[in-house]
Structure formats: structure tokens, C-alpha cells
Amino acid sequence: MSLSASSVAAASAAWVWIPDFAEVAQTDEYTIARFPDYFRDPLQVLAFRPAGPVARAVAAVLDRAREYGKPELQWHVLLSSPPGLTEELAAHGAALRLTLDVLARELDGGAPDLPAPAVDVTVRWATDAATARDNQAVAVAIFGGSVPPGERMAQIAAENAGSVPAGQGGAVTAYLGGAPVGAGGLNIVDGVARLWGGGVIESARRRGVYRALLAARLSYAVAHGATMALVKARIDTSSPILARAGFAAYGQEPIYQVPL
């Protein structure tokens, strides 16, 4: 089976992740999430489906977002976003923060045979407190934010301990010489393996750690019935590695920082 652009776009549009303990403002036209403060960007627009003029709908979202008292928000412009959105955001002073490639690979033929890492990498699922803590610490070192408080960390480990054996996915941590150096995760929803948060600390890059994280997640996805792997990858780091692993690009999703 080859993936169609429409099937990838639909899977991408359906992927809206909101963490536990987030405060959500949702209507038929938009989804705003106020993430916990340990996230780097706590206020985000995750979906935008205006029924009328884009300019009026953007103004309504910004008015609602200002009620949270934050100086700025992060706006995800999805493949399914309406024409004219980026121009309207620019009119409100938005600045491009980063651009993500939407990449996908069909898995009907099994997981790809990726080259082995150049070093001895151990990948563990974050189903216990120590591995979950390592996972969060690595993610913070790569992407920013701060490690969640102890109570939340215990909940994350407990969630992984349930979801990983159930075939729903979870977080993984990569180790070199016993030290955590890489992190990632996936969730399987309706046959789609959504790969997220893949990254390696700078000092451990270019040795195959990311490939080890990718191989572990794709093998898990195939074993639990996923037929598509979907990633929203940073264009300058993860995206080239994924392309070499057989992922194809189906478009880009920029993320803008909008002053409030």
C-alpha cells in the first residue's frame, strides 16, 4: 500500500496533542491550550477551523488567548489550515519560530532495516520512574522547558507502564554508557503511529542514537498493527534522518510566535 497525500493530511489534522492538566478553550472554530508551566511554550493554538472570514476569526482567537494573561502564544499552522492564515498572523506581528516537515512512511511491509548505530546504544521504554525522569530531563535539555514536578513524573511513569504493554505507545529513552542521551515517543491511534519528541543531546549526535530511537519505535508500531508512521519533524535535525529511513514529505507546518 502506498500512502496518499489525502490520507496523510487527514492523519496529520487528527493529531492534536493536549497534555494532562492543560486548560483548554475549544469551540467549533479553534482549540487553545494553556499547558502546565513546565512547558517551554505554555499557551498554544492547536487547531483553527474558521467558518467565516479568517481575519475576524483570528482576532477572536487572540482576544480569547489574552484572557490567560500571557505575553505571547504559539500558533500551529496545520496542513488543513485555511488560506490567508499566515498573512493574517503576520499582520498581528507574528514571527516564525520553526517549521516542521510532515513526514510519513507506510508500514505494511514491516519496519525498515536501519543501519546499526556506531556506538552501543541501549533503548528503554519509560515505564519506571527512573527511566521516565531521564526521558524528561533529556527532552528538556533538547527542547527547553523544565522537568515536571515529582507527582507528575510518577503519573507519567504510571501512564507508560499501562500504555506500552497495551500497544498504545509511550516514551523511550536512549542511553550511552549508562547516561541518558536521547528521548522520543509514539502513540498508536487508528493504525497510525504518531512519532513525537525525538531528539539527541548535542554531544551524542551523529553516532546513530536517533536511528536507534527510531528503530525501536517503528518495530513497536509494526508489532502493534500500525500501517502508517507519521512524524512532524524539525527540518534541520530530524527530517534528513527520517528521509534516509524512507519517510516522504507531504508538506510543512510552520509554528508562529504571536505577541499578545
C-alpha atoms as an extended CHARMM CRD file, in Angstrom:
* protein
*
       260  EXT
         1         1  MET       CA              0.0000000000        0.0000000000        0.0000000000  PROA      1               0.0000000000
         2         2  SER       CA              1.3010000000        3.4760000000       -0.8710000000  PROA      2               0.0000000000
         3         3  LEU       CA              0.1830000000        6.4580000000        1.1700000000  PROA      3               0.0000000000
         4         4  SER       CA             -1.9390000000        9.1260000000       -0.4540000000  PROA      4               0.0000000000
         5         5  ALA       CA             -1.4860000000       12.8180000000        0.2580000000  PROA      5               0.0000000000
         6         6  SER       CA             -5.0870000000       12.9960000000        1.4610000000  PROA      6               0.0000000000
         7         7  SER       CA             -4.6480000000       10.1470000000        3.9410000000  PROA      7               0.0000000000
         8         8  VAL       CA             -1.5110000000       11.7380000000        5.3980000000  PROA      8               0.0000000000
         9         9  ALA       CA             -3.1990000000       15.1490000000        5.5890000000  PROA      9               0.0000000000
        10        10  ALA       CA             -6.1740000000       13.6180000000        7.3800000000  PROA      10              0.0000000000
        11        11  ALA       CA             -3.9230000000       11.7930000000        9.8490000000  PROA      11              0.0000000000
        12        12  SER       CA             -1.9600000000       14.9820000000       10.4440000000  PROA      12              0.0000000000
        13        13  ALA       CA             -5.1090000000       17.0390000000       11.0480000000  PROA      13              0.0000000000
        14        14  ALA       CA             -6.3830000000       14.4580000000       13.5400000000  PROA      14              0.0000000000
        15        15  TRP       CA             -3.1750000000       14.6960000000       15.5700000000  PROA      15              0.0000000000
        16        16  VAL       CA             -3.8540000000       17.2910000000       18.2610000000  PROA      16              0.0000000000
        17        17  TRP       CA             -1.9680000000       16.5150000000       21.4590000000  PROA      17              0.0000000000
        18        18  ILE       CA             -3.0100000000       18.1490000000       24.7190000000  PROA      18              0.0000000000
        19        19  PRO       CA             -1.1890000000       17.1270000000       27.9030000000  PROA      19              0.0000000000
        20        20  ASP       CA             -2.8950000000       16.2470000000       31.1280000000  PROA      20              0.0000000000
        21        21  PHE       CA             -3.5440000000       19.2100000000       33.4130000000  PROA      21              0.0000000000
        22        22  ALA       CA             -3.8270000000       21.6030000000       30.4730000000  PROA      22              0.0000000000
        23        23  GLU       CA             -6.6410000000       24.1390000000       30.4650000000  PROA      23              0.0000000000
        24        24  VAL       CA             -8.4640000000       24.0290000000       27.1360000000  PROA      24              0.0000000000
        25        25  ALA       CA            -10.6620000000       26.5850000000       25.4080000000  PROA      25              0.0000000000
        26        26  GLN       CA            -12.3710000000       24.8560000000       22.4950000000  PROA      26              0.0000000000
        27        27  THR       CA            -15.0910000000       25.8540000000       20.0510000000  PROA      27              0.0000000000
        28        28  ASP       CA            -16.0900000000       24.6240000000       16.6160000000  PROA      28              0.0000000000
        29        29  GLU       CA            -13.5340000000       27.0830000000       15.2000000000  PROA      29              0.0000000000
        30        30  TYR       CA            -10.4490000000       26.7500000000       17.4050000000  PROA      30              0.0000000000
        31        31  THR       CA             -8.5990000000       24.9270000000       20.1570000000  PROA      31              0.0000000000
        32        32  ILE       CA             -6.4360000000       26.9100000000       22.5730000000  PROA      32              0.0000000000
        33        33  ALA       CA             -4.4790000000       25.0390000000       25.2430000000  PROA      33              0.0000000000
        34        34  ARG       CA             -2.8510000000       26.5060000000       28.3230000000  PROA      34              0.0000000000
        35        35  PHE       CA             -0.1480000000       23.9370000000       29.0710000000  PROA      35              0.0000000000
        36        36  PRO       CA              1.4120000000       23.4880000000       32.5250000000  PROA      36              0.0000000000
        37        37  ASP       CA              4.1840000000       25.9850000000       33.2550000000  PROA      37              0.0000000000
        38        38  TYR       CA              6.9730000000       23.4220000000       32.9020000000  PROA      38              0.0000000000
        39        39  PHE       CA              6.4260000000       23.5070000000       29.1240000000  PROA      39              0.0000000000
        40        40  ARG       CA              8.5880000000       25.9350000000       27.1610000000  PROA      40              0.0000000000
        41        41  ASP       CA              5.5730000000       27.4720000000       25.3990000000  PROA      41              0.0000000000
        42        42  PRO       CA              2.5890000000       27.1800000000       27.7270000000  PROA      42              0.0000000000
        43        43  LEU       CA             -0.0340000000       28.9110000000       25.5490000000  PROA      43              0.0000000000
        44        44  GLN       CA             -0.7320000000       27.3520000000       22.1540000000  PROA      44              0.0000000000
        45        45  VAL       CA             -3.2970000000       27.4140000000       19.3540000000  PROA      45              0.0000000000
        46        46  LEU       CA             -3.5010000000       23.8020000000       18.2280000000  PROA      46              0.0000000000
        47        47  ALA       CA             -6.3950000000       23.8820000000       15.7670000000  PROA      47              0.0000000000
        48        48  PHE       CA             -8.1270000000       26.5770000000       13.7180000000  PROA      48              0.0000000000
        49        49  ARG       CA            -11.2320000000       25.9180000000       11.6030000000  PROA      49              0.0000000000
        50        50  PRO       CA            -12.9570000000       29.2400000000       10.8870000000  PROA      50              0.0000000000
        51        51  ALA       CA            -16.4670000000       29.1600000000        9.4520000000  PROA      51              0.0000000000
        52        52  GLY       CA            -16.2430000000       32.7690000000        8.2710000000  PROA      52              0.0000000000
        53        53  PRO       CA            -13.5960000000       35.3480000000        7.3680000000  PROA      53              0.0000000000
        54        54  VAL       CA            -10.1170000000       34.4500000000        8.5650000000  PROA      54              0.0000000000
        55        55  ALA       CA             -9.3070000000       37.9430000000        9.8600000000  PROA      55              0.0000000000
        56        56  ARG       CA            -12.3360000000       38.0330000000       12.1410000000  PROA      56              0.0000000000
        57        57  ALA       CA            -11.6970000000       34.5050000000       13.4150000000  PROA      57              0.0000000000
        58        58  VAL       CA             -8.0120000000       35.2330000000       14.1600000000  PROA      58              0.0000000000
        59        59  ALA       CA             -8.9990000000       38.3460000000       16.1140000000  PROA      59              0.0000000000
        60        60  ALA       CA            -11.4590000000       36.2730000000       18.1590000000  PROA      60              0.0000000000
        61        61  VAL       CA             -8.7900000000       33.6960000000       18.9830000000  PROA      61              0.0000000000
        62        62  LEU       CA             -6.3190000000       36.3780000000       20.0630000000  PROA      62              0.0000000000
        63        63  ASP       CA             -8.9560000000       38.0610000000       22.2370000000  PROA      63              0.0000000000
        64        64  ARG       CA             -9.6620000000       34.7480000000       23.9560000000  PROA      64              0.0000000000
        65        65  ALA       CA             -5.9720000000       33.9930000000       24.3520000000  PROA      65              0.0000000000
        66        66  ARG       CA             -5.3330000000       37.3280000000       26.0750000000  PROA      66              0.0000000000
        67        67  GLU       CA             -7.5680000000       36.1980000000       28.9200000000  PROA      67              0.0000000000
        68        68  TYR       CA             -4.7690000000       33.8660000000       30.0420000000  PROA      68              0.0000000000
        69        69  GLY       CA             -2.5010000000       36.8160000000       30.8060000000  PROA      69              0.0000000000
        70        70  LYS       CA              0.4830000000       35.5300000000       28.8180000000  PROA      70              0.0000000000
        71        71  PRO       CA              2.6570000000       37.8470000000       26.6850000000  PROA      71              0.0000000000
        72        72  GLU       CA              2.5820000000       35.5930000000       23.6110000000  PROA      72              0.0000000000
        73        73  LEU       CA              1.2180000000       32.3920000000       22.1750000000  PROA      73              0.0000000000
        74        74  GLN       CA              2.4690000000       29.7190000000       19.8330000000  PROA      74              0.0000000000
        75        75  TRP       CA              0.2220000000       29.1560000000       16.7920000000  PROA      75              0.0000000000
        76        76  HSD       CA              0.4600000000       25.8910000000       14.8370000000  PROA      76              0.0000000000
        77        77  VAL       CA             -0.4060000000       26.3690000000       11.1750000000  PROA      77              0.0000000000
        78        78  LEU       CA             -1.5130000000       22.9180000000       10.0260000000  PROA      78              0.0000000000
        79        79  LEU       CA             -1.7820000000       21.4120000000        6.5600000000  PROA      79              0.0000000000
        80        80  SER       CA             -5.5320000000       21.8230000000        6.9440000000  PROA      80              0.0000000000
        81        81  SER       CA             -5.3500000000       25.4980000000        7.9550000000  PROA      81              0.0000000000
        82        82  PRO       CA             -7.2800000000       27.9550000000        5.7570000000  PROA      82              0.0000000000
        83        83  PRO       CA             -5.6140000000       30.0910000000        3.0600000000  PROA      83              0.0000000000
        84        84  GLY       CA             -4.5240000000       33.5080000000        4.2480000000  PROA      84              0.0000000000
        85        85  LEU       CA             -3.8140000000       32.4730000000        7.8360000000  PROA      85              0.0000000000
        86        86  THR       CA             -0.0610000000       33.1330000000        7.7660000000  PROA      86              0.0000000000
        87        87  GLU       CA             -0.6010000000       36.5720000000        6.2370000000  PROA      87              0.0000000000
        88        88  GLU       CA             -3.1580000000       37.4240000000        8.9100000000  PROA      88              0.0000000000
        89        89  LEU       CA             -0.8420000000       36.2760000000       11.6890000000  PROA      89              0.0000000000
        90        90  ALA       CA              1.9340000000       38.4360000000       10.1950000000  PROA      90              0.0000000000
        91        91  ALA       CA             -0.4230000000       41.4200000000       10.3540000000  PROA      91              0.0000000000
        92        92  HSD       CA             -0.6330000000       40.8060000000       14.1160000000  PROA      92              0.0000000000
        93        93  GLY       CA              3.1660000000       40.8100000000       14.4810000000  PROA      93              0.0000000000
        94        94  ALA       CA              3.7330000000       37.0510000000       14.3640000000  PROA      94              0.0000000000
        95        95  ALA       CA              7.2740000000       35.7530000000       13.8840000000  PROA      95              0.0000000000
        96        96  LEU       CA              8.1620000000       32.3320000000       12.5150000000  PROA      96              0.0000000000
        97        97  ARG       CA              9.5630000000       30.1990000000       15.3460000000  PROA      97              0.0000000000
        98        98  LEU       CA             10.2180000000       26.9570000000       13.4760000000  PROA      98              0.0000000000
        99        99  THR       CA              8.9840000000       24.8780000000       10.5800000000  PROA      99              0.0000000000
       100       100  LEU       CA              8.1010000000       21.2030000000       10.7610000000  PROA      100             0.0000000000
       101       101  ASP       CA              8.1130000000       18.7490000000        7.8730000000  PROA      101             0.0000000000
       102       102  VAL       CA              5.1030000000       16.4480000000        7.8360000000  PROA      102             0.0000000000
       103       103  LEU       CA              6.6570000000       13.0770000000        7.0020000000  PROA      103             0.0000000000
       104       104  ALA       CA              5.0580000000        9.6730000000        6.6550000000  PROA      104             0.0000000000
       105       105  ARG       CA              6.0190000000        6.1060000000        5.8170000000  PROA      105             0.0000000000
       106       106  GLU       CA              3.8150000000        3.1190000000        5.1850000000  PROA      106             0.0000000000
       107       107  LEU       CA              4.4350000000        0.1340000000        7.4460000000  PROA      107             0.0000000000
       108       108  ASP       CA              2.5210000000       -2.6280000000        5.6760000000  PROA      108             0.0000000000
       109       109  GLY       CA              5.8260000000       -4.1790000000        4.6340000000  PROA      109             0.0000000000
       110       110  GLY       CA              7.2080000000       -4.0900000000        8.1600000000  PROA      110             0.0000000000
       111       111  ALA       CA              9.6940000000       -1.8390000000        9.8710000000  PROA      111             0.0000000000
       112       112  PRO       CA             12.6370000000       -0.5890000000        7.7920000000  PROA      112             0.0000000000
       113       113  ASP       CA             16.0580000000       -2.1680000000        8.2290000000  PROA      113             0.0000000000
       114       114  LEU       CA             18.0320000000        0.7950000000        9.5540000000  PROA      114             0.0000000000
       115       115  PRO       CA             21.8410000000        0.8970000000        9.8360000000  PROA      115             0.0000000000
       116       116  ALA       CA             23.1180000000       -0.0400000000       13.2640000000  PROA      116             0.0000000000
       117       117  PRO       CA             24.4230000000        2.7830000000       15.4800000000  PROA      117             0.0000000000
       118       118  ALA       CA             28.1560000000        3.4130000000       15.5280000000  PROA      118             0.0000000000
       119       119  VAL       CA             28.0890000000        3.0540000000       19.3230000000  PROA      119             0.0000000000
       120       120  ASP       CA             26.4530000000        0.7130000000       21.8070000000  PROA      120             0.0000000000
       121       121  VAL       CA             23.0480000000        2.2790000000       22.4220000000  PROA      121             0.0000000000
       122       122  THR       CA             20.5090000000        0.9390000000       24.8850000000  PROA      122             0.0000000000
       123       123  VAL       CA             16.8820000000        1.9890000000       24.3900000000  PROA      123             0.0000000000
       124       124  ARG       CA             14.4150000000        1.5400000000       27.2450000000  PROA      124             0.0000000000
       125       125  TRP       CA             10.7160000000        2.2610000000       27.4810000000  PROA      125             0.0000000000
       126       126  ALA       CA              9.9740000000        4.7880000000       30.2010000000  PROA      126             0.0000000000
       127       127  THR       CA              7.7020000000        2.5390000000       32.2390000000  PROA      127             0.0000000000
       128       128  ASP       CA              9.5170000000        3.1030000000       35.5400000000  PROA      128             0.0000000000
       129       129  ALA       CA             10.1620000000        6.2900000000       37.4720000000  PROA      129             0.0000000000
       130       130  ALA       CA             13.9160000000        6.4900000000       36.8030000000  PROA      130             0.0000000000
       131       131  THR       CA             13.6440000000        5.9960000000       33.0280000000  PROA      131             0.0000000000
       132       132  ALA       CA             10.7170000000        8.4030000000       32.7980000000  PROA      132             0.0000000000
       133       133  ARG       CA             12.7160000000       11.0230000000       34.7010000000  PROA      133             0.0000000000
       134       134  ASP       CA             15.6920000000       10.5150000000       32.3890000000  PROA      134             0.0000000000
       135       135  ASN       CA             13.3860000000       10.8820000000       29.3960000000  PROA      135             0.0000000000
       136       136  GLN       CA             12.0240000000       14.1990000000       30.6260000000  PROA      136             0.0000000000
       137       137  ALA       CA             15.4730000000       15.5100000000       31.5580000000  PROA      137             0.0000000000
       138       138  VAL       CA             16.8230000000       14.7690000000       28.0700000000  PROA      138             0.0000000000
       139       139  ALA       CA             13.7630000000       16.3240000000       26.4160000000  PROA      139             0.0000000000
       140       140  VAL       CA             14.1900000000       19.4920000000       28.4660000000  PROA      140             0.0000000000
       141       141  ALA       CA             17.8860000000       19.6870000000       27.5580000000  PROA      141             0.0000000000
       142       142  ILE       CA             16.9830000000       19.4780000000       23.8570000000  PROA      142             0.0000000000
       143       143  PHE       CA             13.7100000000       21.3680000000       23.5650000000  PROA      143             0.0000000000
       144       144  GLY       CA             13.5850000000       23.6000000000       26.6540000000  PROA      144             0.0000000000
       145       145  GLY       CA             11.1090000000       23.9180000000       29.4880000000  PROA      145             0.0000000000
       146       146  SER       CA             11.6540000000       22.2380000000       32.8390000000  PROA      146             0.0000000000
       147       147  VAL       CA             11.2630000000       18.7560000000       34.3170000000  PROA      147             0.0000000000
       148       148  PRO       CA              7.7220000000       18.1810000000       35.6530000000  PROA      148             0.0000000000
       149       149  PRO       CA              7.2810000000       18.0500000000       39.4310000000  PROA      149             0.0000000000
       150       150  GLY       CA              7.6330000000       14.7350000000       41.2600000000  PROA      150             0.0000000000
       151       151  GLU       CA              3.9260000000       13.9530000000       41.4420000000  PROA      151             0.0000000000
       152       152  ARG       CA              3.5190000000       14.4920000000       37.7090000000  PROA      152             0.0000000000
       153       153  MET       CA              6.6180000000       12.3820000000       36.9730000000  PROA      153             0.0000000000
       154       154  ALA       CA              5.1030000000        9.4820000000       38.9020000000  PROA      154             0.0000000000
       155       155  GLN       CA              1.9210000000        9.8140000000       36.8440000000  PROA      155             0.0000000000
       156       156  ILE       CA              3.8940000000        9.8530000000       33.5650000000  PROA      156             0.0000000000
       157       157  ALA       CA              5.7030000000        6.6370000000       34.5270000000  PROA      157             0.0000000000
       158       158  ALA       CA              2.4100000000        5.0200000000       35.5570000000  PROA      158             0.0000000000
       159       159  GLU       CA              0.7840000000        6.0330000000       32.2720000000  PROA      159             0.0000000000
       160       160  ASN       CA              3.6540000000        4.4950000000       30.3000000000  PROA      160             0.0000000000
       161       161  ALA       CA              3.5420000000        1.3450000000       32.4160000000  PROA      161             0.0000000000
       162       162  GLY       CA             -0.0510000000        0.8900000000       31.2670000000  PROA      162             0.0000000000
       163       163  SER       CA              0.0550000000        2.1390000000       27.6800000000  PROA      163             0.0000000000
       164       164  VAL       CA              3.2590000000        0.4240000000       26.4840000000  PROA      164             0.0000000000
       165       165  PRO       CA              2.1900000000       -3.1900000000       27.1550000000  PROA      165             0.0000000000
       166       166  ALA       CA             -1.3100000000       -2.3410000000       25.9080000000  PROA      166             0.0000000000
       167       167  GLY       CA              0.0740000000       -1.4750000000       22.4650000000  PROA      167             0.0000000000
       168       168  GLN       CA             -0.8380000000        2.2050000000       22.6990000000  PROA      168             0.0000000000
       169       169  GLY       CA              2.7220000000        3.5160000000       22.8390000000  PROA      169             0.0000000000
       170       170  GLY       CA              4.6870000000        5.6470000000       25.2460000000  PROA      170             0.0000000000
       171       171  ALA       CA              8.0790000000        7.2710000000       25.7410000000  PROA      171             0.0000000000
       172       172  VAL       CA             11.5430000000        5.8050000000       25.1310000000  PROA      172             0.0000000000
       173       173  THR       CA             14.9610000000        6.8270000000       26.4340000000  PROA      173             0.0000000000
       174       174  ALA       CA             18.3270000000        6.1090000000       24.8110000000  PROA      174             0.0000000000
       175       175  TYR       CA             21.4820000000        5.5440000000       26.8820000000  PROA      175             0.0000000000
       176       176  LEU       CA             25.1970000000        5.6020000000       26.1050000000  PROA      176             0.0000000000
       177       177  GLY       CA             27.4050000000        4.1440000000       28.7820000000  PROA      177             0.0000000000
       178       178  GLY       CA             24.5330000000        4.3430000000       31.2280000000  PROA      178             0.0000000000
       179       179  ALA       CA             23.9450000000        8.0560000000       30.6360000000  PROA      179             0.0000000000
       180       180  PRO       CA             20.6500000000        9.2250000000       29.1010000000  PROA      180             0.0000000000
       181       181  VAL       CA             21.3420000000       10.9620000000       25.7720000000  PROA      181             0.0000000000
       182       182  GLY       CA             18.1870000000       10.6030000000       23.6710000000  PROA      182             0.0000000000
       183       183  ALA       CA             14.4280000000       10.6750000000       24.0370000000  PROA      183             0.0000000000
       184       184  GLY       CA             11.3450000000       10.1200000000       21.9450000000  PROA      184             0.0000000000
       185       185  GLY       CA              7.9000000000        8.6470000000       21.9890000000  PROA      185             0.0000000000
       186       186  LEU       CA              4.9700000000        7.4340000000       19.9740000000  PROA      186             0.0000000000
       187       187  ASN       CA              1.2590000000        6.8450000000       20.2520000000  PROA      187             0.0000000000
       188       188  ILE       CA             -0.7330000000        4.4880000000       18.0520000000  PROA      188             0.0000000000
       189       189  VAL       CA             -4.1580000000        5.8340000000       17.1130000000  PROA      189             0.0000000000
       190       190  ASP       CA             -6.3920000000        4.2680000000       14.4380000000  PROA      190             0.0000000000
       191       191  GLY       CA             -3.4670000000        2.4160000000       12.8920000000  PROA      191             0.0000000000
       192       192  VAL       CA             -1.2430000000        5.4970000000       12.7400000000  PROA      192             0.0000000000
       193       193  ALA       CA              1.9940000000        5.5610000000       14.7380000000  PROA      193             0.0000000000
       194       194  ARG       CA              2.4600000000        9.1810000000       15.7500000000  PROA      194             0.0000000000
       195       195  LEU       CA              6.1620000000        9.6430000000       16.4640000000  PROA      195             0.0000000000
       196       196  TRP       CA              6.9530000000       12.6270000000       18.6590000000  PROA      196             0.0000000000
       197       197  GLY       CA              9.6830000000       14.2510000000       20.6990000000  PROA      197             0.0000000000
       198       198  GLY       CA             12.6230000000       12.5020000000       19.0370000000  PROA      198             0.0000000000
       199       199  GLY       CA             15.9440000000       14.1040000000       19.8540000000  PROA      199             0.0000000000
       200       200  VAL       CA             19.5240000000       13.5480000000       20.9960000000  PROA      200             0.0000000000
       201       201  ILE       CA             21.6800000000       15.8230000000       23.1250000000  PROA      201             0.0000000000
       202       202  GLU       CA             24.2670000000       17.6220000000       21.0260000000  PROA      202             0.0000000000
       203       203  SER       CA             27.3300000000       15.8450000000       22.4220000000  PROA      203             0.0000000000
       204       204  ALA       CA             25.9260000000       12.4290000000       21.4070000000  PROA      204             0.0000000000
       205       205  ARG       CA             24.7570000000       13.2700000000       17.8890000000  PROA      205             0.0000000000
       206       206  ARG       CA             25.9930000000       11.7950000000       14.5970000000  PROA      206             0.0000000000
       207       207  ARG       CA             26.5770000000        8.3650000000       16.1530000000  PROA      207             0.0000000000
       208       208  GLY       CA             23.2820000000        6.6750000000       15.3600000000  PROA      208             0.0000000000
       209       209  VAL       CA             21.4080000000        7.3180000000       18.6040000000  PROA      209             0.0000000000
       210       210  TYR       CA             18.4490000000        8.8670000000       16.7790000000  PROA      210             0.0000000000
       211       211  ARG       CA             18.3010000000        5.8520000000       14.4470000000  PROA      211             0.0000000000
       212       212  ALA       CA             18.1790000000        3.5480000000       17.4800000000  PROA      212             0.0000000000
       213       213  LEU       CA             15.2610000000        5.5180000000       18.9020000000  PROA      213             0.0000000000
       214       214  LEU       CA             13.5290000000        5.4210000000       15.5240000000  PROA      214             0.0000000000
       215       215  ALA       CA             14.0990000000        1.6870000000       15.0390000000  PROA      215             0.0000000000
       216       216  ALA       CA             12.7070000000        0.8490000000       18.4770000000  PROA      216             0.0000000000
       217       217  ARG       CA              9.5670000000        2.8780000000       17.8830000000  PROA      217             0.0000000000
       218       218  LEU       CA              8.9320000000        1.5920000000       14.3560000000  PROA      218             0.0000000000
       219       219  SER       CA              9.4110000000       -2.0220000000       15.4280000000  PROA      219             0.0000000000
       220       220  TYR       CA              6.9410000000       -1.4690000000       18.2390000000  PROA      220             0.0000000000
       221       221  ALA       CA              4.4930000000        0.1940000000       15.8430000000  PROA      221             0.0000000000
       222       222  VAL       CA              4.5780000000       -2.6990000000       13.3870000000  PROA      222             0.0000000000
       223       223  ALA       CA              4.2250000000       -5.2500000000       16.1990000000  PROA      223             0.0000000000
       224       224  HSD       CA              1.0670000000       -3.4760000000       17.3410000000  PROA      224             0.0000000000
       225       225  GLY       CA             -0.6330000000       -3.1700000000       13.9790000000  PROA      225             0.0000000000
       226       226  ALA       CA              0.2340000000        0.3250000000       12.7680000000  PROA      226             0.0000000000
       227       227  THR       CA              0.1460000000        0.7320000000        8.9830000000  PROA      227             0.0000000000
       228       228  MET       CA              1.4220000000        4.3260000000        8.8130000000  PROA      228             0.0000000000
       229       229  ALA       CA              4.1850000000        6.1370000000       10.6860000000  PROA      229             0.0000000000
       230       230  LEU       CA              3.6820000000        9.9000000000       10.9190000000  PROA      230             0.0000000000
       231       231  VAL       CA              6.1890000000       12.4880000000       12.1580000000  PROA      231             0.0000000000
       232       232  LYS       CA              6.1940000000       16.2650000000       12.4020000000  PROA      232             0.0000000000
       233       233  ALA       CA              9.9450000000       16.7800000000       12.2870000000  PROA      233             0.0000000000
       234       234  ARG       CA             12.2710000000       19.7220000000       12.5950000000  PROA      234             0.0000000000
       235       235  ILE       CA             13.5660000000       20.4380000000        9.1220000000  PROA      235             0.0000000000
       236       236  ASP       CA             17.2210000000       20.8790000000       10.1220000000  PROA      236             0.0000000000
       237       237  THR       CA             17.7030000000       17.9440000000       12.5160000000  PROA      237             0.0000000000
       238       238  SER       CA             15.2810000000       15.0040000000       12.4600000000  PROA      238             0.0000000000
       239       239  SER       CA             13.8850000000       15.4450000000        8.9560000000  PROA      239             0.0000000000
       240       240  PRO       CA             17.0450000000       14.4290000000        6.9930000000  PROA      240             0.0000000000
       241       241  ILE       CA             17.4560000000       11.2750000000        9.1020000000  PROA      241             0.0000000000
       242       242  LEU       CA             13.8280000000       10.3120000000        8.5670000000  PROA      242             0.0000000000
       243       243  ALA       CA             14.1410000000       10.8690000000        4.8150000000  PROA      243             0.0000000000
       244       244  ARG       CA             17.0370000000        8.4070000000        4.7260000000  PROA      244             0.0000000000
       245       245  ALA       CA             14.8120000000        5.9360000000        6.6080000000  PROA      245             0.0000000000
       246       246  GLY       CA             12.2250000000        6.0060000000        3.8230000000  PROA      246             0.0000000000
       247       247  PHE       CA              9.8930000000        8.7280000000        5.0650000000  PROA      247             0.0000000000
       248       248  ALA       CA              8.3900000000       11.0130000000        2.4180000000  PROA      248             0.0000000000
       249       249  ALA       CA              7.4680000000       14.6740000000        2.9050000000  PROA      249             0.0000000000
       250       250  TYR       CA              3.8290000000       15.6700000000        2.4560000000  PROA      250             0.0000000000
       251       251  GLY       CA              4.0680000000       19.3520000000        3.3400000000  PROA      251             0.0000000000
       252       252  GLN       CA              5.2070000000       21.6860000000        6.0670000000  PROA      252             0.0000000000
       253       253  GLU       CA              3.6000000000       23.0960000000        9.1810000000  PROA      253             0.0000000000
       254       254  PRO       CA              5.1220000000       26.3540000000       10.4320000000  PROA      254             0.0000000000
       255       255  ILE       CA              4.7540000000       27.4370000000       14.0310000000  PROA      255             0.0000000000
       256       256  TYR       CA              4.4830000000       31.1610000000       14.7680000000  PROA      256             0.0000000000
       257       257  GLN       CA              5.0710000000       33.1220000000       17.9330000000  PROA      257             0.0000000000
       258       258  VAL       CA              2.3210000000       35.7410000000       18.2150000000  PROA      258             0.0000000000
       259       259  PRO       CA              2.5620000000       38.6700000000       20.6480000000  PROA      259             0.0000000000
       260       260  LEU       CA             -0.4780000000       39.3490000000       22.7810000000  PROA      260             0.0000000000
